[in-house]
Amino acid sequence: MADNCPKSCGKCEVKTTEAPKPCEDSRTWCERWAISGMCTQEIFKDYMKIKCPKSCQHC
């Protein structure tokens, strides 16, 4: 029966998807930092990608 009616028998693979995370900056100064070029400066790039994704256009 499971071969003929997998959905009814609960044999279907259930796929769940995670809702996309909102694209938000976590620091109030992100926009100013981005304007000053910190999104592309090697020393700040990783930090900015994590803390300021919206201002650095990473999402």
PDB file of N, CA, C and O in Angstrom:
ATOM      1  N   MET A   1       0.825  -1.196   0.000  1.00  0.00           N
ATOM      2  CA  MET A   1       0.000   0.000   0.000  1.00  0.00           C
ATOM      3  C   MET A   1       0.875   1.268   0.000  1.00  0.00           C
ATOM      4  O   MET A   1       0.543   2.255  -0.657  1.00  0.00           O
ATOM      5  N   ALA A   2       1.971   1.232   0.728  1.00  0.00           N
ATOM      6  CA  ALA A   2       2.837   2.404   0.817  1.00  0.00           C
ATOM      7  C   ALA A   2       3.412   2.773  -0.543  1.00  0.00           C
ATOM      8  O   ALA A   2       3.671   3.948  -0.801  1.00  0.00           O
ATOM      9  N   ASP A   3       3.616   1.790  -1.419  1.00  0.00           N
ATOM     10  CA  ASP A   3       4.137   2.077  -2.756  1.00  0.00           C
ATOM     11  C   ASP A   3       3.112   2.807  -3.612  1.00  0.00           C
ATOM     12  O   ASP A   3       3.475   3.658  -4.424  1.00  0.00           O
ATOM     13  N   ASN A   4       1.837   2.483  -3.439  1.00  0.00           N
ATOM     14  CA  ASN A   4       0.775   3.078  -4.245  1.00  0.00           C
ATOM     15  C   ASN A   4       0.261   4.401  -3.674  1.00  0.00           C
ATOM     16  O   ASN A   4      -0.158   5.283  -4.423  1.00  0.00           O
ATOM     17  N   CYS A   5       0.293   4.530  -2.392  1.00  0.00           N
ATOM     18  CA  CYS A   5      -0.262   5.727  -1.741  1.00  0.00           C
ATOM     19  C   CYS A   5       0.718   6.285  -0.705  1.00  0.00           C
ATOM     20  O   CYS A   5       0.384   6.347   0.478  1.00  0.00           O
ATOM     21  N   PRO A   6       1.892   6.681  -1.117  1.00  0.00           N
ATOM     22  CA  PRO A   6       2.894   7.102  -0.139  1.00  0.00           C
ATOM     23  C   PRO A   6       2.472   8.309   0.702  1.00  0.00           C
ATOM     24  O   PRO A   6       2.808   8.388   1.883  1.00  0.00           O
ATOM     25  N   LYS A   7       1.746   9.237   0.107  1.00  0.00           N
ATOM     26  CA  LYS A   7       1.333  10.421   0.858  1.00  0.00           C
ATOM     27  C   LYS A   7       0.335  10.049   1.943  1.00  0.00           C
ATOM     28  O   LYS A   7       0.466  10.483   3.088  1.00  0.00           O
ATOM     29  N   SER A   8      -0.657   9.251   1.589  1.00  0.00           N
ATOM     30  CA  SER A   8      -1.670   8.830   2.552  1.00  0.00           C
ATOM     31  C   SER A   8      -1.077   7.981   3.665  1.00  0.00           C
ATOM     32  O   SER A   8      -1.535   8.038   4.806  1.00  0.00           O
ATOM     33  N   CYS A   9      -0.069   7.201   3.338  1.00  0.00           N
ATOM     34  CA  CYS A   9       0.553   6.310   4.322  1.00  0.00           C
ATOM     35  C   CYS A   9       1.670   6.992   5.111  1.00  0.00           C
ATOM     36  O   CYS A   9       2.303   6.367   5.962  1.00  0.00           O
ATOM     37  N   GLY A  10       1.910   8.256   4.833  1.00  0.00           N
ATOM     38  CA  GLY A  10       2.941   8.990   5.557  1.00  0.00           C
ATOM     39  C   GLY A  10       4.353   8.587   5.173  1.00  0.00           C
ATOM     40  O   GLY A  10       5.270   8.699   5.987  1.00  0.00           O
ATOM     41  N   LYS A  11       4.540   8.124   3.953  1.00  0.00           N
ATOM     42  CA  LYS A  11       5.860   7.678   3.500  1.00  0.00           C
ATOM     43  C   LYS A  11       6.569   8.712   2.619  1.00  0.00           C
ATOM     44  O   LYS A  11       7.681   8.468   2.150  1.00  0.00           O
ATOM     45  N   CYS A  12       5.946   9.836   2.400  1.00  0.00           N
ATOM     46  CA  CYS A  12       6.577  10.874   1.581  1.00  0.00           C
ATOM     47  C   CYS A  12       7.661  11.579   2.387  1.00  0.00           C
ATOM     48  O   CYS A  12       7.555  11.749   3.601  1.00  0.00           O
ATOM     49  N   GLU A  13       8.687  11.975   1.683  1.00  0.00           N
ATOM     50  CA  GLU A  13       9.755  12.734   2.311  1.00  0.00           C
ATOM     51  C   GLU A  13       9.250  14.148   2.557  1.00  0.00           C
ATOM     52  O   GLU A  13       8.767  14.817   1.643  1.00  0.00           O
ATOM     53  N   VAL A  14       9.366  14.586   3.781  1.00  0.00           N
ATOM     54  CA  VAL A  14       8.904  15.918   4.142  1.00  0.00           C
ATOM     55  C   VAL A  14      10.081  16.878   4.033  1.00  0.00           C
ATOM     56  O   VAL A  14      11.126  16.677   4.651  1.00  0.00           O
ATOM     57  N   LYS A  15       9.894  17.913   3.247  1.00  0.00           N
ATOM     58  CA  LYS A  15      10.932  18.919   3.080  1.00  0.00           C
ATOM     59  C   LYS A  15      10.468  20.198   3.764  1.00  0.00           C
ATOM     60  O   LYS A  15       9.392  20.723   3.478  1.00  0.00           O
ATOM     61  N   THR A  16      11.285  20.673   4.650  1.00  0.00           N
ATOM     62  CA  THR A  16      10.963  21.933   5.306  1.00  0.00           C
ATOM     63  C   THR A  16      11.962  22.983   4.850  1.00  0.00           C
ATOM     64  O   THR A  16      13.143  22.703   4.640  1.00  0.00           O
ATOM     65  N   THR A  17      11.468  24.163   4.707  1.00  0.00           N
ATOM     66  CA  THR A  17      12.348  25.259   4.319  1.00  0.00           C
ATOM     67  C   THR A  17      12.330  26.303   5.419  1.00  0.00           C
ATOM     68  O   THR A  17      11.305  26.543   6.057  1.00  0.00           O
ATOM     69  N   GLU A  18      13.451  26.899   5.622  1.00  0.00           N
ATOM     70  CA  GLU A  18      13.579  27.939   6.619  1.00  0.00           C
ATOM     71  C   GLU A  18      13.185  29.267   5.997  1.00  0.00           C
ATOM     72  O   GLU A  18      13.548  29.567   4.859  1.00  0.00           O
ATOM     73  N   ALA A  19      12.447  30.048   6.747  1.00  0.00           N
ATOM     74  CA  ALA A  19      12.074  31.371   6.252  1.00  0.00           C
ATOM     75  C   ALA A  19      13.337  32.218   6.117  1.00  0.00           C
ATOM     76  O   ALA A  19      14.229  32.139   6.962  1.00  0.00           O
ATOM     77  N   PRO A  20      13.419  33.015   5.075  1.00  0.00           N
ATOM     78  CA  PRO A  20      14.615  33.850   4.915  1.00  0.00           C
ATOM     79  C   PRO A  20      14.741  34.844   6.067  1.00  0.00           C
ATOM     80  O   PRO A  20      13.749  35.385   6.556  1.00  0.00           O
ATOM     81  N   LYS A  21      15.959  35.067   6.476  1.00  0.00           N
ATOM     82  CA  LYS A  21      16.202  36.020   7.552  1.00  0.00           C
ATOM     83  C   LYS A  21      16.058  37.428   6.991  1.00  0.00           C
ATOM     84  O   LYS A  21      16.447  37.695   5.854  1.00  0.00           O
ATOM     85  N   PRO A  22      15.498  38.325   7.795  1.00  0.00           N
ATOM     86  CA  PRO A  22      15.376  39.699   7.307  1.00  0.00           C
ATOM     87  C   PRO A  22      16.755  40.332   7.117  1.00  0.00           C
ATOM     88  O   PRO A  22      17.693  40.062   7.867  1.00  0.00           O
ATOM     89  N   CYS A  23      16.845  41.157   6.120  1.00  0.00           N
ATOM     90  CA  CYS A  23      18.115  41.832   5.835  1.00  0.00           C
ATOM     91  C   CYS A  23      18.168  43.094   6.686  1.00  0.00           C
ATOM     92  O   CYS A  23      17.573  44.116   6.343  1.00  0.00           O
ATOM     93  N   GLU A  24      18.888  43.009   7.799  1.00  0.00           N
ATOM     94  CA  GLU A  24      18.963  44.135   8.716  1.00  0.00           C
ATOM     95  C   GLU A  24      20.390  44.344   9.199  1.00  0.00           C
ATOM     96  O   GLU A  24      21.171  43.401   9.318  1.00  0.00           O
ATOM     97  N   ASP A  25      20.703  45.576   9.466  1.00  0.00           N
ATOM     98  CA  ASP A  25      21.979  45.908  10.091  1.00  0.00           C
ATOM     99  C   ASP A  25      21.809  45.773  11.601  1.00  0.00           C
ATOM    100  O   ASP A  25      20.739  46.065  12.136  1.00  0.00           O
ATOM    101  N   SER A  26      22.853  45.334  12.281  1.00  0.00           N
ATOM    102  CA  SER A  26      22.757  45.199  13.730  1.00  0.00           C
ATOM    103  C   SER A  26      23.467  46.326  14.483  1.00  0.00           C
ATOM    104  O   SER A  26      23.528  46.307  15.712  1.00  0.00           O
ATOM    105  N   ARG A  27      23.989  47.278  13.772  1.00  0.00           N
ATOM    106  CA  ARG A  27      24.648  48.430  14.385  1.00  0.00           C
ATOM    107  C   ARG A  27      24.041  49.709  13.822  1.00  0.00           C
ATOM    108  O   ARG A  27      23.754  49.793  12.628  1.00  0.00           O
ATOM    109  N   THR A  28      23.848  50.699  14.681  1.00  0.00           N
ATOM    110  CA  THR A  28      23.201  51.938  14.242  1.00  0.00           C
ATOM    111  C   THR A  28      24.064  52.756  13.289  1.00  0.00           C
ATOM    112  O   THR A  28      23.533  53.553  12.516  1.00  0.00           O
ATOM    113  N   TRP A  29      25.362  52.579  13.324  1.00  0.00           N
ATOM    114  CA  TRP A  29      26.273  53.366  12.491  1.00  0.00           C
ATOM    115  C   TRP A  29      26.561  52.721  11.138  1.00  0.00           C
ATOM    116  O   TRP A  29      27.347  53.266  10.364  1.00  0.00           O
ATOM    117  N   CYS A  30      25.956  51.589  10.833  1.00  0.00           N
ATOM    118  CA  CYS A  30      26.272  50.852   9.604  1.00  0.00           C
ATOM    119  C   CYS A  30      26.188  51.701   8.344  1.00  0.00           C
ATOM    120  O   CYS A  30      27.078  51.649   7.495  1.00  0.00           O
ATOM    121  N   GLU A  31      25.134  52.471   8.223  1.00  0.00           N
ATOM    122  CA  GLU A  31      24.970  53.268   7.003  1.00  0.00           C
ATOM    123  C   GLU A  31      26.127  54.259   6.838  1.00  0.00           C
ATOM    124  O   GLU A  31      26.659  54.423   5.740  1.00  0.00           O
ATOM    125  N   ARG A  32      26.504  54.905   7.914  1.00  0.00           N
ATOM    126  CA  ARG A  32      27.620  55.863   7.851  1.00  0.00           C
ATOM    127  C   ARG A  32      28.927  55.152   7.532  1.00  0.00           C
ATOM    128  O   ARG A  32      29.729  55.635   6.733  1.00  0.00           O
ATOM    129  N   TRP A  33      29.136  53.993   8.168  1.00  0.00           N
ATOM    130  CA  TRP A  33      30.360  53.230   7.906  1.00  0.00           C
ATOM    131  C   TRP A  33      30.428  52.800   6.441  1.00  0.00           C
ATOM    132  O   TRP A  33      31.484  52.863   5.812  1.00  0.00           O
ATOM    133  N   ALA A  34      29.281  52.362   5.908  1.00  0.00           N
ATOM    134  CA  ALA A  34      29.237  51.923   4.510  1.00  0.00           C
ATOM    135  C   ALA A  34      29.560  53.083   3.569  1.00  0.00           C
ATOM    136  O   ALA A  34      30.314  52.917   2.610  1.00  0.00           O
ATOM    137  N   ILE A  35      28.995  54.241   3.841  1.00  0.00           N
ATOM    138  CA  ILE A  35      29.257  55.421   3.012  1.00  0.00           C
ATOM    139  C   ILE A  35      30.744  55.781   3.039  1.00  0.00           C
ATOM    140  O   ILE A  35      31.296  56.256   2.046  1.00  0.00           O
ATOM    141  N   SER A  36      31.378  55.550   4.179  1.00  0.00           N
ATOM    142  CA  SER A  36      32.803  55.886   4.293  1.00  0.00           C
ATOM    143  C   SER A  36      33.709  54.829   3.657  1.00  0.00           C
ATOM    144  O   SER A  36      34.929  54.988   3.635  1.00  0.00           O
ATOM    145  N   GLY A  37      33.110  53.746   3.138  1.00  0.00           N
ATOM    146  CA  GLY A  37      33.888  52.751   2.406  1.00  0.00           C
ATOM    147  C   GLY A  37      34.338  51.540   3.199  1.00  0.00           C
ATOM    148  O   GLY A  37      35.133  50.739   2.708  1.00  0.00           O
ATOM    149  N   MET A  38      33.847  51.395   4.410  1.00  0.00           N
ATOM    150  CA  MET A  38      34.301  50.292   5.250  1.00  0.00           C
ATOM    151  C   MET A  38      33.872  48.914   4.745  1.00  0.00           C
ATOM    152  O   MET A  38      34.485  47.911   5.110  1.00  0.00           O
ATOM    153  N   CYS A  39      32.833  48.846   3.914  1.00  0.00           N
ATOM    154  CA  CYS A  39      32.369  47.549   3.384  1.00  0.00           C
ATOM    155  C   CYS A  39      33.421  46.882   2.502  1.00  0.00           C
ATOM    156  O   CYS A  39      33.460  45.658   2.385  1.00  0.00           O
ATOM    157  N   THR A  40      34.257  47.682   1.895  1.00  0.00           N
ATOM    158  CA  THR A  40      35.244  47.132   0.963  1.00  0.00           C
ATOM    159  C   THR A  40      36.679  47.202   1.470  1.00  0.00           C
ATOM    160  O   THR A  40      37.592  46.690   0.822  1.00  0.00           O
ATOM    161  N   GLN A  41      36.883  47.828   2.618  1.00  0.00           N
ATOM    162  CA  GLN A  41      38.233  47.890   3.189  1.00  0.00           C
ATOM    163  C   GLN A  41      38.574  46.536   3.807  1.00  0.00           C
ATOM    164  O   GLN A  41      37.816  46.007   4.620  1.00  0.00           O
ATOM    165  N   GLU A  42      39.696  45.993   3.422  1.00  0.00           N
ATOM    166  CA  GLU A  42      40.094  44.636   3.823  1.00  0.00           C
ATOM    167  C   GLU A  42      40.015  44.414   5.332  1.00  0.00           C
ATOM    168  O   GLU A  42      39.578  43.352   5.777  1.00  0.00           O
ATOM    169  N   ILE A  43      40.423  45.380   6.104  1.00  0.00           N
ATOM    170  CA  ILE A  43      40.455  45.224   7.557  1.00  0.00           C
ATOM    171  C   ILE A  43      39.050  45.143   8.176  1.00  0.00           C
ATOM    172  O   ILE A  43      38.889  44.554   9.244  1.00  0.00           O
ATOM    173  N   PHE A  44      38.041  45.721   7.528  1.00  0.00           N
ATOM    174  CA  PHE A  44      36.686  45.756   8.064  1.00  0.00           C
ATOM    175  C   PHE A  44      35.700  44.844   7.338  1.00  0.00           C
ATOM    176  O   PHE A  44      34.597  44.620   7.838  1.00  0.00           O
ATOM    177  N   LYS A  45      36.064  44.319   6.188  1.00  0.00           N
ATOM    178  CA  LYS A  45      35.142  43.585   5.310  1.00  0.00           C
ATOM    179  C   LYS A  45      34.348  42.486   6.021  1.00  0.00           C
ATOM    180  O   LYS A  45      33.123  42.441   5.907  1.00  0.00           O
ATOM    181  N   ASP A  46      35.023  41.614   6.742  1.00  0.00           N
ATOM    182  CA  ASP A  46      34.338  40.496   7.400  1.00  0.00           C
ATOM    183  C   ASP A  46      33.356  40.986   8.461  1.00  0.00           C
ATOM    184  O   ASP A  46      32.226  40.502   8.538  1.00  0.00           O
ATOM    185  N   TYR A  47      33.781  41.929   9.264  1.00  0.00           N
ATOM    186  CA  TYR A  47      32.917  42.498  10.299  1.00  0.00           C
ATOM    187  C   TYR A  47      31.680  43.137   9.673  1.00  0.00           C
ATOM    188  O   TYR A  47      30.558  42.906  10.124  1.00  0.00           O
ATOM    189  N   MET A  48      31.888  43.930   8.650  1.00  0.00           N
ATOM    190  CA  MET A  48      30.788  44.638   8.007  1.00  0.00           C
ATOM    191  C   MET A  48      29.797  43.681   7.352  1.00  0.00           C
ATOM    192  O   MET A  48      28.592  43.934   7.359  1.00  0.00           O
ATOM    193  N   LYS A  49      30.291  42.600   6.797  1.00  0.00           N
ATOM    194  CA  LYS A  49      29.407  41.621   6.157  1.00  0.00           C
ATOM    195  C   LYS A  49      28.464  40.996   7.185  1.00  0.00           C
ATOM    196  O   LYS A  49      27.304  40.716   6.880  1.00  0.00           O
ATOM    197  N   ILE A  50      28.957  40.782   8.388  1.00  0.00           N
ATOM    198  CA  ILE A  50      28.150  40.169   9.447  1.00  0.00           C
ATOM    199  C   ILE A  50      27.240  41.188  10.129  1.00  0.00           C
ATOM    200  O   ILE A  50      26.053  40.925  10.323  1.00  0.00           O
ATOM    201  N   LYS A  51      27.776  42.323  10.487  1.00  0.00           N
ATOM    202  CA  LYS A  51      27.033  43.312  11.279  1.00  0.00           C
ATOM    203  C   LYS A  51      26.225  44.308  10.451  1.00  0.00           C
ATOM    204  O   LYS A  51      25.254  44.879  10.949  1.00  0.00           O
ATOM    205  N   CYS A  52      26.613  44.522   9.195  1.00  0.00           N
ATOM    206  CA  CYS A  52      25.966  45.546   8.372  1.00  0.00           C
ATOM    207  C   CYS A  52      25.593  45.018   6.979  1.00  0.00           C
ATOM    208  O   CYS A  52      25.922  45.659   5.981  1.00  0.00           O
ATOM    209  N   PRO A  53      24.920  43.875   6.887  1.00  0.00           N
ATOM    210  CA  PRO A  53      24.644  43.307   5.567  1.00  0.00           C
ATOM    211  C   PRO A  53      23.754  44.193   4.688  1.00  0.00           C
ATOM    212  O   PRO A  53      23.932  44.235   3.470  1.00  0.00           O
ATOM    213  N   LYS A  54      22.812  44.890   5.293  1.00  0.00           N
ATOM    214  CA  LYS A  54      21.917  45.742   4.505  1.00  0.00           C
ATOM    215  C   LYS A  54      22.683  46.916   3.893  1.00  0.00           C
ATOM    216  O   LYS A  54      22.583  47.172   2.694  1.00  0.00           O
ATOM    217  N   SER A  55      23.438  47.615   4.713  1.00  0.00           N
ATOM    218  CA  SER A  55      24.179  48.781   4.232  1.00  0.00           C
ATOM    219  C   SER A  55      25.260  48.405   3.231  1.00  0.00           C
ATOM    220  O   SER A  55      25.586  49.187   2.337  1.00  0.00           O
ATOM    221  N   CYS A  56      25.821  47.196   3.382  1.00  0.00           N
ATOM    222  CA  CYS A  56      26.884  46.746   2.472  1.00  0.00           C
ATOM    223  C   CYS A  56      26.337  45.933   1.298  1.00  0.00           C
ATOM    224  O   CYS A  56      27.103  45.393   0.499  1.00  0.00           O
ATOM    225  N   GLN A  57      25.028  45.850   1.201  1.00  0.00           N
ATOM    226  CA  GLN A  57      24.338  45.158   0.098  1.00  0.00           C
ATOM    227  C   GLN A  57      24.761  43.692  -0.027  1.00  0.00           C
ATOM    228  O   GLN A  57      25.098  43.220  -1.112  1.00  0.00           O
ATOM    229  N   HIS A  58      24.737  42.983   1.105  1.00  0.00           N
ATOM    230  CA  HIS A  58      25.058  41.559   1.115  1.00  0.00           C
ATOM    231  C   HIS A  58      23.809  40.689   1.194  1.00  0.00           C
ATOM    232  O   HIS A  58      23.915  39.480   1.403  1.00  0.00           O
ATOM    233  N   CYS A  59      22.655  41.267   1.034  1.00  0.00           N
ATOM    234  CA  CYS A  59      21.427  40.458   1.061  1.00  0.00           C
ATOM    235  C   CYS A  59      20.362  41.097   0.181  1.00  0.00           C
ATOM    236  O   CYS A  59      19.256  40.569   0.070  1.00  0.00           O
TER     237      CYS A  59
END
